[in-house]
Every structure is written in C-alpha cells, then in structure tokens.
Amino acid sequence: MTLGAYKIRRVLERDYGIHISLGRVYRLMNTMNLPKRSTEKPKLKVYGKTNG
C-alpha cells in the first residue's frame, strides 16, 4: 500500500498528534527517497471486442 503526502500528513496528525505542513511532508518524502504517487491514468483495456 502506498500513501501520498496528504494521507501521511493525515495519519501523523490523527494517530500521533503531530501537526506538520504538507510542504514539509513532501520535502521529507523527497529526502527519504520515498516514491511519489503515480498521477498517470491506467490504460484502458478492451475485452471481447473482435475485428470483423
């Protein structure tokens, strides 16, 4: 499971009481080389379509 900066920020605030800005979360993720959330849409797969 991957978490983006928004969810990481929410978990830190909700579970640990740590109030941190979103920009700081992004910087920490970058420092720790955590992957960013993918913004690409998945390719559409067409099933059952035949030519002819």
N, C-alpha and C positions, 0 to 999 in steps of 0.2 A: 504494500500500500504506500502510495506517495502522498505527501502533504505539501501543499503550496504555502507560500508565506502567510496568506490570510488565515489558513487553518492552524498553522504553527502558532501564530500570534494569539489566536482564539484559545487554543489549548493551554498556552503559557498563562494567559490571564485567568481562564476558568479553573484550571486544576492546580496551578502553583501560585496564583496571586501576583504574577509578575506582569507589570504594565510596561510594555515596550512598543515603540513605534514600528510601523510597517517597514519604513526605510531601513531601520536598524536590523530587522529580521532579514531583509534582502541582503544587506551587507554581511551579516553573519553567515547566511547560507552561501554567499559567494566565497567568503574566507574559508569555510569548511568544505568547499567544493561539492556542495550538495546539488543534485540535478534540479533544474528548473522544471516547472510543469510544462508539458507539451501544449502548444496552442494550435497545433495542426489538427484539422478535422480528419477522421478516419476515412479512407477511400470507400466509396460506395461499391458494394458487392451485389451483382445482379445474379439471381439464381433462377433457373428454369426457363430462361429465355433462349429460344433456338432461332437460328437464321434459316429462313426458307419457308 
